[in-house]
């Protein structure tokens, strides 16, 4: 079945450091890929998406590129802020159909300090 | 803004009790989902619904049931709560069709079964 593997957390960085959170996937066909973020005490919200190979999703300074050859969708940000502290989930859906079921990774907690 | 609300943020129940978790969305979304979130396991889909009175099992439906009598409301029912159902429960909703991959989440209900 479909699966998503994320790097283990927590990841602790100083403010303005470069961030990479690794995500690889296993899926048949051509899935769409997503990063969701969960801020403390809140539900998940969509951060960015890519629906086909070589697409780059971007939002709020975060970027991720859909790499079919390496089945990866790594999340990057050039300069993190304390407000980026959250749990980040990589996810995929095999198709955008009637009720697209998302398969999530286990989440990576990011802690940014001053 | 899409709002997904859940009836309780925290709930404590005893083993064997019948538990109802309620979810309401205000954006006329067709799809609704129930997940549980556990450390190291990420989010796992329990049930979803793509229309009133329609339901489909997710990856871990055992011990749960659902009800969708109105479009805006999706209830998760634990018929006889057990300690292994202690978890964070997240409700989500999405549109039908090509935009259905973007799910909007509620803040979650942390359920403790003693």
Contacts between the chains, C-beta under 8 A, distances in Angstrom:
chain1	res1	chain2	res2	distance
A	4	B	42	8.0
A	32	B	101	5.7
A	34	B	101	6.9
A	41	B	107	6.9
A	42	B	107	5.7
A	43	B	4	6.9
A	43	B	90	6.1
A	43	B	92	7.6
A	43	B	104	7.9
A	43	B	105	3.1
A	43	B	106	5.1
A	43	B	107	5.0
A	43	B	108	6.0
A	44	B	43	7.7
A	44	B	90	7.1
A	44	B	92	7.6
A	44	B	103	7.6
A	44	B	105	4.4
A	45	B	104	7.6
A	45	B	105	6.8
A	46	B	102	5.1
A	46	B	103	7.4
A	49	B	101	7.1
A	49	B	102	7.5
A	89	B	42	6.6
A	89	B	43	7.0
A	93	B	101	4.9
A	96	B	97	7.6
A	96	B	98	4.9
A	96	B	99	7.6
A	96	B	100	6.1
A	96	B	101	5.3
A	97	B	100	7.0
A	98	B	31	7.7
A	98	B	50	5.5
A	98	B	96	6.3
A	98	B	97	7.6
A	98	B	100	7.0
A	99	B	30	7.9
A	99	B	31	4.6
A	99	B	48	5.7
A	99	B	49	7.9
A	99	B	50	4.2
A	99	B	56	7.4
A	99	B	94	7.7
A	99	B	96	7.7
A	99	B	100	6.2
A	100	B	31	7.9
A	100	B	94	7.1
A	100	B	100	4.4
A	100	B	101	4.5
A	101	B	33	8.0
A	101	B	45	6.1
A	101	B	48	6.8
A	101	B	58	7.2
A	102	B	43	7.8
A	102	B	45	7.7
A	102	B	101	7.0
A	102	B	103	6.4
A	104	B	42	4.5
A	104	B	43	4.3
A	104	B	44	7.9
A	105	B	42	5.6
A	106	B	40	5.8
A	106	B	41	6.3
A	106	B	42	4.1
A	107	B	42	5.4
